[in-house]
Amino acid sequence: MEDINYIKHLNGVFDQFAKDNRLNPTHISLYVALFQLWNHNFFREEFHINREEVMDFSKIGSKSTYHKCIKQLSHWNYLLYIPSHNPFKGSRIKMFDFGTSDEQAVYRSRTHIGTSSGQALVPIIKHIQTRTNHKNNNKPENLKNLIPLDFENDNKPNGVGQHRDNLKTTSDKDYGEPL
């Protein structure tokens, strides 16, 4: 059983996902499903998987898509996939550590194991508002232009023609009459 920090591992692997243009949402969904199964297996070095279960967790509906993606993830060193070709045993998976040791993580491409004693570099992303929201700026003025209804005089607005009240929302309804 490995000593894996759940949050640090996910942060490390998502950083790697952001830099890898080969991945599509199916790869990421499959990896997250396998990571969850790894968690259920107490982060053992290797664990067995059931294809149907993994496909269900990752919401992959095609066997060919599943096999293509898991082989690509293995080829791209996100995990090690060892197919069993035995339906009763299941394939084996070995997940790799993405900077989850007690030391600070740096980019995986800088070291062989993905960790270093150096400080992690985290980009600062600030939201800069460059446009002013002009939507609904005239809302109070629009409300002032509405003609108030006089509910005491059969819905007649002040000095304006009759408003139709087809749903009879302003008077008492007779629930006995049909709609």
Helices and strands as residue ranges (DSSP letters): H 6-19, H 25-40, E 47-49, H 51-58, H 63-75, E 79-82, E 91-95, G 108-110, H 139-144, E 149-150, G 151-153, E 156-157
